[in-house]
Amino acid sequence: MIKLPKDYEEEMRGLLGQEFEAYLKTYEQPLRQGMRVNTYKLTKEKWESMTPFGKEQVPWIENGYYIDRESSQPPSRHPYYFAGLYYLQEPSAMTPASRLPVEAGDYVLDLCAAPGGKATELGAKLKGTGFLLANDISNSRAKALLKNLELAGIPNIYVTSEDPEKLTRQFPEFFHKILIDAPCSGEGMFHKEPKMAEYWEEKPPAYYAEIQKKLLEQGAQMLRPGGMLLYSTCTFSKKENEEVIAHLLSRREDMEVVTPVWYEGFVHGFPLEEVSEEVNRQLASCIRIFPHRMPGEGHFAALLRKKGLKEEDRNGAKAAGEKKKTDLPACVEEFLKLVSLDFNKGRFQIEKDRLYFLPEEVQMPRLRYLRTGLYLGDIKKNRFEPSQALAMALSPETFASCIWLSGDDVRTVKYLKGETIEVSEQEPAQAKGWQLVCVDGFPLGFGKLDRGILKNKYYAGWRLQ
């Protein structure tokens, strides 16, 4: 069994009392791996009709499933993974995004978003409306975040790598919904990643608590009145959880904890000494997940609301004015005849021969963007090369001609490896030109067909190794 830091054991014994021994026994049990279905692309019913990984549902997550331990193929190498149909995620980590009530048209911020497990779910909930600003201060981690959002086919995104302090200045009282999955000591990850126990001794909960308090205050400043903010960690310490929430409540009378959709296995937040009865009443609405209580490694979540109503367009990013038309090159116009997406609800933008389609709702400030909107492709002299991101945002119904492959077709793996494949005359709607390559009805990428041979255009950086 993993060797836990002595101070951590004492802390958990005090936290759990008689349940401490039951908690320790969870380290002797095998990890439960999970996947969350991408409901932007398919329904859970459709997934259950085609899944090769088992149908046992994570009971408190509507679109979450446990991976069958007997699965013959690793889920990270299956063609459905490359089609963006699911995200591999520890079950309790699915909780925060599931409990933030994102609605169509919302402006949503995921402040510490990498690698994208929660951001992809928030984007799926938007169903292509409003927009999601996904940020991570680490540029390298933000690149992984961007890949996962594009793999999921989420079109209405802005991906940034900024200090939250700068975002606070740019977006005062702007977002309808905010998620802060804060950096933490990772006590809920000790089972999955034993090295985290060593890091805990180097940077214990007190180290992270000050960072978390600052992030939560910054989030509260960016939340519009009437908006909702969900704060979460994958740790158990009161210092990083209830004490951080109590700190915010002591500094902002306009913020309050509300009760999220509950599950019988959740544990209520713990009371604190030296805070008011009212604060402890609110802390009881926080969610705690313990591995000996339910099949997840552990999490904390608190759903907060800012009191009042939002006066529209006050401060921060401003609503878009009159729509500016971007003149598109003839090669782009010709390609877009193949696409049946609604391009009236947004605007085109060309930057350094790259074409983007941006959500129309707002004019965004100048920031360190990795992505603004949907990256459509590259303009190269008199031709247009569509992007991998566009392929993932399409469906067979929204592109003129498709190559239909199945999960067990040997050509599917060949395509994902970047190889040329042969196509019979009966397969595509058009015998020549751009094709959307699909596996069991879901896009994988583009190819260009000529005389029965498909030239592979699958993005090299995503290829199956």
N, C-alpha and C positions, 0 to 999 in steps of 0.2 A: 504494500500500500504506500501511497505517496507520503513523504515526510512533511508534515505541516509545521510552520513556524510556531514556537511555543507561545508567543504573545497572541498569535491568531487563534490558537486553540482555546486559550483562556477567554478571549473576547467572545468567541462563539459559544463557549460553555455558559457564559453569563447571559448571552442573548437568547439561547434556546432552552436552558435549564434541563429538564428531564428528557427533552427531545434530542439532546446533543449526541447521545450514542447512536440513535437512529440516523442522524445526519452523517456520522463517521462511517457507518456501514455502506452508505451510497458509493464510497470510493472503491468498494469491492465489487460493485456491479458494473456491467458493460455500459458504455455510453450509448445513449439513444440519439441517432442522427436523424435530422429532419430536412424536409423540403417544403417550400411555400410556393403554391401554384400562382403563376402570373395571370391574374384575372383580367388584365388588359387584353390578353390574347385568347383566352378560352375560359369556359366555366368549369367549376369543380366537377360537375356531372360529366362533361366531356372528358376531363382528365381521368376520372375514375373508369371511363370506358376504354381507355387506351394505355393506362400506366403499366409499366413493367416492374415497378418498384413496391407494390403493395398499396392497400387502401386504408390502412389504419390511420384514422384522423387524430390530429392533436386536438384534444377535446375542447380547449378554450380558444382555438384559432379556426375560423370557418374554412380557410383555404390552406391549412397546414397539415402535413402528413409525416408520419414516421417512415423512414426508409427500411424496408424489409431486409433483415440481416442476411437473408438467403439470396439476395439479388445477384444475378450472375455477372452483371456488368456494372462497373463503377458509374454512378449517376453523372459524374463530372466528365465522362467520355462518351456518353450516349448522345446520338443526334438530337434528341429532344432538348438537351442542355444547350446545344449550339443554336437551337431554334428559339431560345429564350423562354421556354415554357415553364420554367421553375427556377427558384433560387435556393441553393443549399444553405440551410440556416439552422442553428441550434434551436430547438423548440421554444424555450422560454424567451429567446431573443426576438421571437416573432411578436411578442406581446406589445411593446411600445407602439409600433405603427398600427397595430390592430385596434388600439384603444384611443388613438387620436382621431376624432370624428371629422375627417376630411370630406368636404362636399364639392360637388361640381362647381367650377368657377372660382374656387378659392385660390388665393396667393399663398403658397406654402413654402416654408423655409425649413430645411434640414441643416442645422448649423454645424454639426460634426459628423458628416455624412459617410465618409469612407469606411468600408469598401463598397457600401451601397445596399446592404441587406434591408434596411428600413426605408431608404430613399426609393428603391424600386417599388415597394408596396405603396408608399405615398403617391408616387406617380401613377400607379395603376388605378388607385382610387379616384384620381382626377378625371380619368377617362378622356384625356386629350383636351380638357377645358382648363381655364385659368393657367397657372404655371407653377413649376417647382424650381426653387433656387436651392441647389445642393452644394454645400460648401465644405471644404476641409482645408485647414491651414497648411497641411503638408502637401506639396505639389506632387510628389510621387504617389501618395495615397489618393489624391484627387484624380490622377490618371486612371487608377483602377476603378474608382467610382464612376468615371465617365464611361469606361468600357461596359460596366454592368448595367448602367442606365440605357445605353444604346443597344446592348444585347437584349434587354427587355422590351425594346421597341418604343420607349417613352419619347414622344416627340416634343413636348412643350417644356423644355428644360433650359435652365441656365446653370452651368457648372463653374464654380469659382474656387480659387485657392487664396483666401484672404484672411487676415487677422479679424476675428469677430468684432473688435473695436471699430474697425473701419466700416464694417457693415452696419453697425449701430448708428454711426453718423449719417450713413446714406439712406437708411430705411427707418426713420422714427415712426412708430405706431403705424406700420404699413401692412404687416402680414395677418391674414385671417387665422392661420394655424402654423405653429412652430414645434419642431421636435428637437430636443437636445439630448442626445445619447452621449453623455459626458465621458471624457477620459477618466478612468478610475483604477483602483488597485486590483481589480479583476478577480476578486475572491470566488466568484461564481465560475471561473474558468480553470481553477486548480485541477479539476478532474480531467478536463480535456487537454490542458497545457500545463503539466507539472512545473515547468520552468517559471510560471507566473508566481509560484510560491516563493521562489528565490528573489524575484523582483520585488515582492511585497516587503521583504525585509529591508531592501534598499530604499524603496519609496512607499511607506505605509499610508494608511488612509488620511492622516493629517496633511500629508504633502498634497494630495489631490483635492482635499476639501476646499482650499482657498481658490484653486482654479475653477472648481465647480460653482462656487458662490458667484464668482465674477461672470461666468458664462450664463448662469441663470438670470442674473440682473440684466445682462446685455440682451438676453432673449425677451425679458419683460419689457424693455424699452422699445423693441421692434414689434411688439404685439399690439394690434389695434384694440381699442375698447370693444368688448364683446367677443374677442378672439380667445382661442384655446391654445395652451402650451403644454406639451408633455415632456417632463424631465425623467430620464431613466439612467440607470447604471447596471452593470453586471457584477455588483458587489453587495455585501451584506452589512457593512459597517454603518452604524447610526451616524457617524461623522460625515459620511459621504451621501447619506440619504435623508433621514428625517431632520438632521441638524441643518442641512443645506436648505431644505424647504422652509424650516422655521426661520432661518436667517432672512430669506426673501420676504416672508410674511411680516417680519419685524420692521422691514425697511419700506415696504410698499403696501399701503392699506388698500390699494386698488386691485390686489391679487388675492385670489382665494382658491383653495383646493376643492375640487368637486369629485363626486364618486363616479368612476368609469363603469362601463359594462362589466359586471362582476362574474366571477366563476367560483364554484364552491371550493376549489382547491387553493384559492388565493388566501394569504394571511394578511390581515389588516396591518397598517403601519403601526410602529411601536410608539408609545408615549415617551416624552422627555421630561426630565426634571427642570425646574426653573423656567418653564414657559407657562403661559396662561391655559386655563381650562379650554378656552375657545380654540387656541392653536392645537392643543392635543386632540380636540374633537375633529379638527380638519385633518390632522396627520393620520387619523384612523382610516381615512378614505384612500390612503396610499396603498399600492399593491406590493406585496412581497411574495416572491416565489422561492420555495425551498425544495431541494431535490428529494428530501425524504417525505414530502407532502404530495408531490405531483411529479410526473415524468418530464422534468426539465432541470437544467443545471443550476438555475438561480438567476433572479433579476429583481430589480426595484423599479417602480414606475409611479409617478405622481402626475395627475391631470389637473392643471390649473386654468382658471379663467380670469381674464381682466374685466373688471366691472365697467359698466357703462355701454354706450353705443358709439359707433365710429362716425365722425363727420367725414364724408367722402372727400378724397383728394387733398387731405390736410397734410402738408409737409411731405418729406421723403420723395420717392419716385412718383412721378406724376402720370396721370392718365394720358393715353395717346391722343394727339390732336387729329387734324385732317390726315387721312391716309396718303402717304407719298408713294407714287408708283415708281417701281424700279424697272427700267427697260431691260429686257432679257435678250441675250444673243439668240440668233436664229437656231443654233444647235440645241439650246436649252428648251426653247419653245417646241421644237420638234420632239425632243425626248418626253416632255411633259404631256404630250398627246397620248402617251402610253399609260399615264398615271391618272387615276380618277379620285384623288384626294381633293378635299375642299380647300382650295387655296385662297378663298375669299375672306377667311377668318384669320388673317395674319398678313405678314408682309415679307417680301423677298429682300435679301441683302447680299451684296457681293463684296467680299473682302479678299484681296490678293488672289483673284481667280477662283475663289471658293464661294459656292452659292449656299445660302442658309435661308430657312423659312422660320421667322420669329413670331411668337405669340403677339397679337396686336394690342393686348390690354395696356401695356405700360411702355414708357421709354426708360430704359435702364441706365443708371449712372455708369461712369467709366470705372471698371474694376479689372482684376486679373482673371479674365475668363478663359477657361479651357474649352467651353462650348456655349454658344448663344443660339438657342432654338434647335431646329432639326437641320443637321448638315446634309444637304442634298447631293453634293458632288462637286467635281472640279471642271472648270472650263479650260480646255486645252486647245488653243487656236480655234479651229473650226469644228471641234467635236466636244461632246460632254460625256464625262465619265461619272456615272452615279455612284454614290457612296454605300458602304456597308450599313451605315446608320439608316439610310433611306430604305434599304431592303428590309431591315428588321421592323421598320415602322409600317410596312405595307401588309397586305393580305392578298390571297389569290384573287379576291373580288376587285381589288383596286389596281391591278396591273394587267396589261393587255395580253401577255403571253407567259405561260408558266411551264416549267419542267416538273413533272410529278414523279417524285421518288418516294420510296417507303423506308421505314426504319431498318429493315433487313436487306435492302438492296445494296449490293456491293459497291455500286456507283455512289451511294451516299457518303461512305467513308472516303472514297477516292476524291469526291468533290471537296470534302472538308480538309483533305490533305493538300488541296491546291492542284490536283491533277486534272488533265483533260478527260472528258468522258464522252461516250458515244450516245447519241439520241436517235431513236427511230422516228420515221416521218409522222407516225400517228400521235406522238406525245404532245408537242407544243401547238398552240393556236396559230403561231406564225413560224414559218419555216426558216426564217433568217432574222438576225438582229438580237436585241436585248431580250433576255429571258429571266424571270424570277424563279430561282430554283427552290423547290419546296419539299419538305419531308412530311408525309402524311397530312398534307394540307397546310403546313406552316412554313413561312419563308426561312431560308438559310442564307441566301445571298444572290448575287447576280452572276450571269454568264452571258457570253455572246455566241450565238449559234450560226454556223455556216456549213452547209452540206452535211448535216448530220453529226458534226463535231462541235461540242460546246467548249469554247475557250473559257477557262476558269477565271472568274473575277472575284473569288472569295478573298477577303482581306487577309493579307499575308500574316499580320500580327495576331490573328485569331486562329490560325490553322491548327488542326489536330496533329500533334507530334507523335 
